[in-house]
Amino acid sequence: MDEIAPGIWRWTAPHPEWQPDAEWGREVASFALAVDETLVLVDPLVPDALWPRLDELAAERATVAALITIPFHLRSSGDVLARYGAKASVWGHRVVAKKLRGLRPIVPGARLPGGAEAYVIHRRQEMPLWFPSHRALAFGDAVVGVDGALRVWEVAGSEMRMAWYRRRLVPRLEQLLALDTESVLVTHGPPVVRGGRAALRDALAADPWDYR
């Protein structure tokens, strides 16, 4: 686990659904953010060896909250509830409630633990998370890190698909450029620690990226 910016920690773990013949995506990243008396975990996938370090961070704060950006990333959230008991909560899209009892639904625009805010981008029920305290923006799958830059992860191909990308998806993502983002936290690939808003603007200006 590395502290990539003050109060933001990142770690990686093997992708639970990675296929050996895939050239990209062997590991996925998770994040922890310290916000006042709350430890926020973003899409946590926690190896056994890492729990003691998270225990140390959690012991310093009154509450622990796991925030899920996309239903596919529920991962170790149930373990968070079991491990930290009454001080813990898990928040995500309402469809995740079918998989995890006790999940609290994320309401876009409402204030979440750690002062986070969720945005709707109409992409596989993904909701990027904005942390104003750290000027950090977290994505599940919509934006990834590739070759030292941010890219929008989306299958391109046909003219119809590209038209949808430019006319529907990109405008949804452009709303995030209004945020004063310094760090962009992505679960696939390296994060952007400085100049996040400019890096995101460049990603939206480029064509979509897909590893296949």
ZADO-1210 file (C-alpha; in nm, 4 decimals, padded with zeros to 6 digits):
<atoms>
<atom x="00.0000" y="00.0000" z="00.0000" code="MET" pos="1"/>
<atom x="00.1403" y="00.3380" z="-00.1036" code="ASP" pos="2"/>
<atom x="00.0350" y="00.6856" z="00.0031" code="GLU" pos="3"/>
<atom x="00.0148" y="00.8479" z="-00.3409" code="ILE" pos="4"/>
<atom x="-00.1031" y="01.1856" z="-00.2087" code="ALA" pos="5"/>
<atom x="-00.1631" y="01.3192" z="00.1434" code="PRO" pos="6"/>
<atom x="-00.4416" y="01.1081" z="00.2927" code="GLY" pos="7"/>
<atom x="-00.4843" y="00.8878" z="-00.0173" code="ILE" pos="8"/>
<atom x="-00.3536" y="00.5313" z="-00.0238" code="TRP" pos="9"/>
<atom x="-00.3501" y="00.2916" z="-00.3200" code="ARG" pos="10"/>
<atom x="-00.2910" y="-00.0803" z="-00.3488" code="TRP" pos="11"/>
<atom x="-00.3354" y="-00.3459" z="-00.6155" code="THR" pos="12"/>
<atom x="-00.4560" y="-00.7055" z="-00.6155" code="ALA" pos="13"/>
<atom x="-00.5043" y="-00.9719" z="-00.8838" code="PRO" pos="14"/>
<atom x="-00.8221" y="-00.9176" z="-01.0834" code="HIS" pos="15"/>
<atom x="-01.0737" y="-01.1785" z="-00.9601" code="PRO" pos="16"/>
<atom x="-01.1959" y="-01.2451" z="-01.3154" code="GLU" pos="17"/>
<atom x="-00.8722" y="-01.2020" z="-01.5098" code="TRP" pos="18"/>
<atom x="-00.8135" y="-01.4470" z="-01.7914" code="GLN" pos="19"/>
<atom x="-00.4553" y="-01.5720" z="-01.8463" code="PRO" pos="20"/>
<atom x="-00.4769" y="-01.4996" z="-02.2206" code="ASP" pos="21"/>
<atom x="-00.5605" y="-01.1319" z="-02.1621" code="ALA" pos="22"/>
<atom x="-00.2763" y="-00.8884" z="-02.2173" code="GLU" pos="23"/>
<atom x="-00.4226" y="-00.6138" z="-01.9970" code="TRP" pos="24"/>
<atom x="-00.5979" y="-00.5981" z="-01.6633" code="GLY" pos="25"/>
<atom x="-00.4087" y="-00.8547" z="-01.4586" code="ARG" pos="26"/>
<atom x="-00.4316" y="-00.6319" z="-01.1506" code="GLU" pos="27"/>
<atom x="-00.6877" y="-00.3847" z="-01.0220" code="VAL" pos="28"/>
<atom x="-00.6393" y="-00.0963" z="-00.7821" code="ALA" pos="29"/>
<atom x="-00.8303" y="00.0067" z="-00.4715" code="SER" pos="30"/>
<atom x="-00.8034" y="00.3226" z="-00.2658" code="PHE" pos="31"/>
<atom x="-00.8370" y="00.4431" z="00.0920" code="ALA" pos="32"/>
<atom x="-00.8935" y="00.8077" z="00.1793" code="LEU" pos="33"/>
<atom x="-00.8751" y="00.9607" z="00.5246" code="ALA" pos="34"/>
<atom x="-01.1409" y="01.2301" z="00.5591" code="VAL" pos="35"/>
<atom x="-01.1627" y="01.3690" z="00.9126" code="ASP" pos="36"/>
<atom x="-01.3037" y="01.0862" z="01.1286" code="GLU" pos="37"/>
<atom x="-01.3903" y="00.8589" z="00.8350" code="THR" pos="38"/>
<atom x="-01.1796" y="00.6085" z="00.6443" code="LEU" pos="39"/>
<atom x="-01.3298" y="00.5758" z="00.2962" code="VAL" pos="40"/>
<atom x="-01.2488" y="00.2702" z="00.0868" code="LEU" pos="41"/>
<atom x="-01.3132" y="00.2900" z="-00.2872" code="VAL" pos="42"/>
<atom x="-01.3933" y="-00.0403" z="-00.4622" code="ASP" pos="43"/>
<atom x="-01.1937" y="-00.2366" z="-00.2020" code="PRO" pos="44"/>
<atom x="-01.0376" y="-00.5667" z="-00.3063" code="LEU" pos="45"/>
<atom x="-00.8281" y="-00.6550" z="-00.0026" code="VAL" pos="46"/>
<atom x="-00.5642" y="-00.9292" z="00.0033" code="PRO" pos="47"/>
<atom x="-00.5257" y="-01.1051" z="00.3387" code="ASP" pos="48"/>
<atom x="-00.1822" y="-00.9534" z="00.3960" code="ALA" pos="49"/>
<atom x="-00.3185" y="-00.6005" z="00.3671" code="LEU" pos="50"/>
<atom x="-00.5901" y="-00.6158" z="00.6322" code="TRP" pos="51"/>
<atom x="-00.3555" y="-00.5334" z="00.9250" code="PRO" pos="52"/>
<atom x="-00.2563" y="-00.2049" z="00.7586" code="ARG" pos="53"/>
<atom x="-00.6207" y="-00.1154" z="00.6950" code="LEU" pos="54"/>
<atom x="-00.6949" y="-00.2062" z="01.0559" code="ASP" pos="55"/>
<atom x="-00.4389" y="00.0531" z="01.1643" code="GLU" pos="56"/>
<atom x="-00.5973" y="00.3222" z="00.9494" code="LEU" pos="57"/>
<atom x="-00.9475" y="00.2251" z="01.0633" code="ALA" pos="58"/>
<atom x="-00.8488" y="00.2294" z="01.4308" code="ALA" pos="59"/>
<atom x="-00.7582" y="00.5973" z="01.3998" code="GLU" pos="60"/>
<atom x="-01.1089" y="00.6933" z="01.2848" code="ARG" pos="61"/>
<atom x="-01.4651" y="00.6677" z="01.4076" code="ALA" pos="62"/>
<atom x="-01.6193" y="00.5187" z="01.0945" code="THR" pos="63"/>
<atom x="-01.5248" y="00.3136" z="00.7884" code="VAL" pos="64"/>
<atom x="-01.7220" y="00.3417" z="00.4641" code="ALA" pos="65"/>
<atom x="-01.6785" y="00.1406" z="00.1444" code="ALA" pos="66"/>
<atom x="-01.8038" y="00.3276" z="-00.1619" code="LEU" pos="67"/>
<atom x="-01.8660" y="00.1219" z="-00.4752" code="ILE" pos="68"/>
<atom x="-01.8354" y="00.2996" z="-00.8094" code="THR" pos="69"/>
<atom x="-01.9918" y="00.0247" z="-01.0206" code="ILE" pos="70"/>
<atom x="-02.1876" y="-00.2919" z="-00.9326" code="PRO" pos="71"/>
<atom x="-01.9096" y="-00.5185" z="-01.0632" code="PHE" pos="72"/>
<atom x="-01.6741" y="-00.3855" z="-00.7943" code="HIS" pos="73"/>
<atom x="-01.8467" y="-00.5066" z="-00.4796" code="LEU" pos="74"/>
<atom x="-01.5429" y="-00.7273" z="-00.4071" code="ARG" pos="75"/>
<atom x="-01.4353" y="-00.7174" z="-00.0386" code="SER" pos="76"/>
<atom x="-01.7171" y="-00.4912" z="00.0770" code="SER" pos="77"/>
<atom x="-01.8895" y="-00.7696" z="00.2686" code="GLY" pos="78"/>
<atom x="-01.5643" y="-00.8338" z="00.4533" code="ASP" pos="79"/>
<atom x="-01.5488" y="-00.4657" z="00.5450" code="VAL" pos="80"/>
<atom x="-01.8889" y="-00.4923" z="00.7123" code="LEU" pos="81"/>
<atom x="-01.7948" y="-00.8123" z="00.8924" code="ALA" pos="82"/>
<atom x="-01.4579" y="-00.6858" z="01.0078" code="ARG" pos="83"/>
<atom x="-01.5495" y="-00.3378" z="01.1314" code="TYR" pos="84"/>
<atom x="-01.9027" y="-00.4047" z="01.2536" code="GLY" pos="85"/>
<atom x="-02.1148" y="-00.1140" z="01.3686" code="ALA" pos="86"/>
<atom x="-01.8619" y="00.1481" z="01.2588" code="LYS" pos="87"/>
<atom x="-01.8749" y="00.0272" z="00.8964" code="ALA" pos="88"/>
<atom x="-02.1088" y="00.0911" z="00.6044" code="SER" pos="89"/>
<atom x="-02.1145" y="00.0030" z="00.2354" code="VAL" pos="90"/>
<atom x="-02.2645" y="00.2311" z="-00.0288" code="TRP" pos="91"/>
<atom x="-02.3350" y="00.1558" z="-00.3942" code="GLY" pos="92"/>
<atom x="-02.5884" y="00.1452" z="-00.6741" code="HIS" pos="93"/>
<atom x="-02.9222" y="00.0084" z="-00.5540" code="ARG" pos="94"/>
<atom x="-02.8867" y="-00.3026" z="-00.7734" code="VAL" pos="95"/>
<atom x="-02.5963" y="-00.4146" z="-00.5537" code="VAL" pos="96"/>
<atom x="-02.8425" y="-00.4630" z="-00.2663" code="ALA" pos="97"/>
<atom x="-02.9319" y="-00.7921" z="-00.4305" code="LYS" pos="98"/>
<atom x="-02.5787" y="-00.9123" z="-00.3620" code="LYS" pos="99"/>
<atom x="-02.5038" y="-00.7550" z="-00.0249" code="LEU" pos="100"/>
<atom x="-02.7477" y="-00.7296" z="00.2600" code="ARG" pos="101"/>
<atom x="-02.7208" y="-00.3997" z="00.4419" code="GLY" pos="102"/>
<atom x="-02.5967" y="-00.2001" z="00.1451" code="LEU" pos="103"/>
<atom x="-02.6964" y="00.1648" z="00.1489" code="ARG" pos="104"/>
<atom x="-02.7984" y="00.3066" z="-00.1895" code="PRO" pos="105"/>
<atom x="-02.6038" y="00.5939" z="-00.3377" code="ILE" pos="106"/>
<atom x="-02.8278" y="00.8833" z="-00.4333" code="VAL" pos="107"/>
<atom x="-02.6569" y="01.1064" z="-00.6917" code="PRO" pos="108"/>
<atom x="-02.6175" y="01.4571" z="-00.5571" code="GLY" pos="109"/>
<atom x="-02.6551" y="01.3517" z="-00.1941" code="ALA" pos="110"/>
<atom x="-02.3612" y="01.3822" z="00.0438" code="ARG" pos="111"/>
<atom x="-02.1880" y="01.0509" z="00.1135" code="LEU" pos="112"/>
<atom x="-01.9417" y="00.9497" z="00.3872" code="PRO" pos="113"/>
<atom x="-01.6258" y="01.1529" z="00.3693" code="GLY" pos="114"/>
<atom x="-01.8157" y="01.4322" z="00.1965" code="GLY" pos="115"/>
<atom x="-01.8091" y="01.2391" z="-00.1321" code="ALA" pos="116"/>
<atom x="-02.0526" y="01.3091" z="-00.4150" code="GLU" pos="117"/>
<atom x="-02.1620" y="01.0664" z="-00.6879" code="ALA" pos="118"/>
<atom x="-02.2256" y="01.1547" z="-01.0517" code="TYR" pos="119"/>
<atom x="-02.4416" y="00.9728" z="-01.3061" code="VAL" pos="120"/>
<atom x="-02.2774" y="00.9080" z="-01.6436" code="ILE" pos="121"/>
<atom x="-02.5236" y="00.6504" z="-01.7838" code="HIS" pos="122"/>
<atom x="-02.2635" y="00.3822" z="-01.8362" code="ARG" pos="123"/>
<atom x="-02.3283" y="00.0377" z="-01.6895" code="ARG" pos="124"/>
<atom x="-02.4677" y="00.2018" z="-01.3757" code="GLN" pos="125"/>
<atom x="-02.1276" y="00.3472" z="-01.2931" code="GLU" pos="126"/>
<atom x="-02.1118" y="00.6522" z="-01.0669" code="MET" pos="127"/>
<atom x="-01.7770" y="00.8335" z="-01.0412" code="PRO" pos="128"/>
<atom x="-01.7050" y="00.9664" z="-00.6937" code="LEU" pos="129"/>
<atom x="-01.5799" y="01.3176" z="-00.6155" code="TRP" pos="130"/>
<atom x="-01.3924" y="01.3850" z="-00.2911" code="PHE" pos="131"/>
<atom x="-01.3711" y="01.7634" z="-00.2473" code="PRO" pos="132"/>
<atom x="-01.1517" y="01.7320" z="00.0620" code="SER" pos="133"/>
<atom x="-00.8758" y="01.5774" z="-00.1511" code="HIS" pos="134"/>
<atom x="-00.9734" y="01.7204" z="-00.4911" code="ARG" pos="135"/>
<atom x="-00.9850" y="01.3584" z="-00.6055" code="ALA" pos="136"/>
<atom x="-01.2143" y="01.1945" z="-00.8608" code="LEU" pos="137"/>
<atom x="-01.2529" y="00.8149" z="-00.8589" code="ALA" pos="138"/>
<atom x="-01.3674" y="00.6002" z="-01.1535" code="PHE" pos="139"/>
<atom x="-01.4601" y="00.2340" z="-01.1706" code="GLY" pos="140"/>
<atom x="-01.4296" y="00.1380" z="-01.5384" code="ASP" pos="141"/>
<atom x="-01.5246" y="00.4446" z="-01.7453" code="ALA" pos="142"/>
<atom x="-01.1775" y="00.6007" z="-01.7307" code="VAL" pos="143"/>
<atom x="-00.8541" y="00.4032" z="-01.7055" code="VAL" pos="144"/>
<atom x="-00.4808" y="00.4677" z="-01.7035" code="GLY" pos="145"/>
<atom x="-00.2955" y="00.3602" z="-02.0175" code="VAL" pos="146"/>
<atom x="00.0640" y="00.4373" z="-02.1175" code="ASP" pos="147"/>
<atom x="00.0948" y="00.7261" z="-01.8751" code="GLY" pos="148"/>
<atom x="-00.2325" y="00.8935" z="-01.9705" code="ALA" pos="149"/>
<atom x="-00.6027" y="00.8705" z="-01.8948" code="LEU" pos="150"/>
<atom x="-00.8334" y="00.7149" z="-02.1552" code="ARG" pos="151"/>
<atom x="-01.2056" y="00.6564" z="-02.1748" code="VAL" pos="152"/>
<atom x="-01.2574" y="00.2801" z="-02.1810" code="TRP" pos="153"/>
<atom x="-01.5240" y="00.2068" z="-02.4384" code="GLU" pos="154"/>
<atom x="-01.5589" y="-00.0214" z="-02.7392" code="VAL" pos="155"/>
<atom x="-01.5460" y="00.1876" z="-03.0558" code="ALA" pos="156"/>
<atom x="-01.5741" y="00.0302" z="-03.4000" code="GLY" pos="157"/>
<atom x="-01.8772" y="00.1306" z="-03.6040" code="SER" pos="158"/>
<atom x="-01.9746" y="00.4844" z="-03.7024" code="GLU" pos="159"/>
<atom x="-02.2932" y="00.4438" z="-03.5010" code="MET" pos="160"/>
<atom x="-02.0969" y="00.3474" z="-03.1921" code="ARG" pos="161"/>
<atom x="-01.8599" y="00.6416" z="-03.2334" code="MET" pos="162"/>
<atom x="-02.1552" y="00.8778" z="-03.2795" code="ALA" pos="163"/>
<atom x="-02.3051" y="00.7525" z="-02.9534" code="TRP" pos="164"/>
<atom x="-01.9688" y="00.7977" z="-02.7840" code="TYR" pos="165"/>
<atom x="-01.9312" y="01.1602" z="-02.8965" code="ARG" pos="166"/>
<atom x="-02.2938" y="01.2667" z="-02.8613" code="ARG" pos="167"/>
<atom x="-02.3982" y="01.0815" z="-02.5461" code="ARG" pos="168"/>
<atom x="-02.1114" y="00.9515" z="-02.3331" code="LEU" pos="169"/>
<atom x="-01.8543" y="01.2291" z="-02.3715" code="VAL" pos="170"/>
<atom x="-02.1021" y="01.5073" z="-02.2770" code="PRO" pos="171"/>
<atom x="-02.1914" y="01.3114" z="-01.9640" code="ARG" pos="172"/>
<atom x="-01.8267" y="01.2887" z="-01.8700" code="LEU" pos="173"/>
<atom x="-01.7622" y="01.6533" z="-01.9567" code="GLU" pos="174"/>
<atom x="-01.9713" y="01.7605" z="-01.6576" code="GLN" pos="175"/>
<atom x="-01.6833" y="01.6361" z="-01.4432" code="LEU" pos="176"/>
<atom x="-01.4493" y="01.8952" z="-01.5952" code="LEU" pos="177"/>
<atom x="-01.6237" y="02.1552" z="-01.3792" code="ALA" pos="178"/>
<atom x="-01.4620" y="01.9954" z="-01.0740" code="LEU" pos="179"/>
<atom x="-01.1266" y="02.1276" z="-00.9531" code="ASP" pos="180"/>
<atom x="-00.9687" y="01.7842" z="-00.9831" code="THR" pos="181"/>
<atom x="-00.6075" y="01.7313" z="-00.8846" code="GLU" pos="182"/>
<atom x="-00.6002" y="01.3494" z="-00.8597" code="SER" pos="183"/>
<atom x="-00.7840" y="01.0960" z="-01.0746" code="VAL" pos="184"/>
<atom x="-00.8123" y="00.7561" z="-00.9061" code="LEU" pos="185"/>
<atom x="-00.8670" y="00.4692" z="-01.1504" code="VAL" pos="186"/>
<atom x="-00.9056" y="00.1018" z="-01.0694" code="THR" pos="187"/>
<atom x="-00.7366" y="-00.0022" z="-01.3948" code="HIS" pos="188"/>
<atom x="-00.3899" y="00.1334" z="-01.4649" code="GLY" pos="189"/>
<atom x="-00.1889" y="00.4037" z="-01.2889" code="PRO" pos="190"/>
<atom x="-00.3636" y="00.7026" z="-01.1297" code="PRO" pos="191"/>
<atom x="-00.3025" y="01.0687" z="-01.2061" code="VAL" pos="192"/>
<atom x="-00.1824" y="01.2437" z="-00.8918" code="VAL" pos="193"/>
<atom x="-00.1385" y="01.5963" z="-01.0277" code="ARG" pos="194"/>
<atom x="-00.3147" y="01.7892" z="-01.3009" code="GLY" pos="195"/>
<atom x="-00.6132" y="01.5586" z="-01.3011" code="GLY" pos="196"/>
<atom x="-00.8595" y="01.7932" z="-01.4690" code="ARG" pos="197"/>
<atom x="-00.6264" y="01.8555" z="-01.7639" code="ALA" pos="198"/>
<atom x="-00.5571" y="01.4836" z="-01.7946" code="ALA" pos="199"/>
<atom x="-00.9298" y="01.4097" z="-01.8007" code="LEU" pos="200"/>
<atom x="-00.9879" y="01.6804" z="-02.0619" code="ARG" pos="201"/>
<atom x="-00.7233" y="01.5184" z="-02.2832" code="ASP" pos="202"/>
<atom x="-00.8892" y="01.1792" z="-02.2376" code="ALA" pos="203"/>
<atom x="-01.2252" y="01.3134" z="-02.3525" code="LEU" pos="204"/>
<atom x="-01.0684" y="01.4751" z="-02.6578" code="ALA" pos="205"/>
<atom x="-00.9078" y="01.1465" z="-02.7646" code="ALA" pos="206"/>
<atom x="-01.0767" y="00.8487" z="-02.9230" code="ASP" pos="207"/>
<atom x="-01.2048" y="00.5795" z="-02.6856" code="PRO" pos="208"/>
<atom x="-00.9696" y="00.3005" z="-02.5870" code="TRP" pos="209"/>
<atom x="-01.0263" y="-00.0733" z="-02.5565" code="ASP" pos="210"/>
<atom x="-00.7644" y="-00.3388" z="-02.4906" code="TYR" pos="211"/>
<atom x="-00.9174" y="-00.5935" z="-02.7285" code="ARG" pos="212"/>
</atoms>
